[in-house]
Amino acid sequence: MKLIIAYIQPHKLEEVKAALAKAEVGKMSVTNSLGCGAQMGYEESYRGVKFEVNLLKKVRLEIAVNESFVEKTVNTIISAARSGQIGDGKIFIIDLVECIRIRTGERGSVAIG
């Protein structure tokens, strides 16, 4: 079991969700987040006062999958979220030690679904 964490551009969320649904990956958590990476932010001006914006809006997806779905999920996210521009995002894959479905008490890969 793996936990896939992806940070993507907010405007790509609907495209990524649609692509994941088509790939039969429908269970995920979505959170708005702020972060900075290679983009390093940008400078903005408000009423003549300049300020630096270095925490940019991103969307964080968390998807728990069984081993057989890892590559399929990652490739789907990449193909739907990629624009070719700096700031497209990152994907992290973490070993998932345990998963428990609260309703039934099922554990492991059957709990992921």
N, C-alpha and C positions, 0 to 999 in steps of 0.2 A: 504494500500500500504506500502511496505517495501523496504528499500535499503539494500542489502546484500553486505558487503565489505569483501572480502577474501584475505588473504595474503598467497601465496603458494610458493613452490619451483619452480624455473624457468623451471627445466626439467620435471615438471609435467603439464605444461600448455597445451600441445597438448592433453594429456590424459583427462584432466579436460574439455577442450573445446569439445572433442568428446563425452564425457559422458553427458554433458549438452545439446548438440545437440540431442542426443538420447532421452533425457528426455523432449525434446521440449522446452528448454530454450535457445533461440538463440541470445538474445539481451544483450550485455555486453560491458563494457569498460575495456581495459587492459592497465596497466601502469607498467613500470619497477620501482622498488623502492629499497631503502636500509633500513635496520633496524636491530635491535638486540633484542633478547629475552632471553630465557633460554640457548641458545647455548653459549652466551657470547663471541663469536668470536673465533679466533685462532691466533697463532703466526706463522709468516712467515719470511723467510730470503731472502734478495736480495743483491747479491754481498757482502755477509758476514755481512750485516747489518740486525739485527733482528728488526721486527716491528709487532705491534699488529693490526690485522684486526678485528674490532668489529662491523662494519656495513656490514652485509651480503646481497647479492643480493636476492631479492624476487620479485614476481609478484603480483600486486594488481588488483583484479577483482572487478568491481562494477556492480551489477545487480539489476535493479529495477523490482520488481514483485508484482503481486496482492497477497492478503492473501492466496488464494488457492494454490499458487506455492511455498510458503516459505519453508515448510518442504521438499518438493520434491527437491528443489534447493539445500538446505543445505546438505541433505543426499547424493545427487549426488556429490557435491564438496568433502565431507568427504571421500566417497568411492573411488573417483578417485585420490585424493591428498595424502591420507594416506600411509605412508611407515612404520610407527611404530617407526621411529627414531625421536629424538629430532630435532625440527626445521621444522616440517611438516607445520606449519602455524597456523593461527587464522581466525575465521569468526566472524564478527560483524553484528548485525541486528539492523537497525535504522528505526524508524517510518518515513515515507515519507509523508510530509504534502501535497504536491501538485506536479502534473506532468502535463506539457503542451507540446503538440506536436506542434512544431513551424509551420510546413507546413499547418496544418488544423485548428489550434487553439483549438483542442479537449483538454479537461481537465480531470483529475482524472484517474480512472482505465482504461477507454477506450484509453487514451493516451499511457499507458504503453504497451498495446497490449496483 
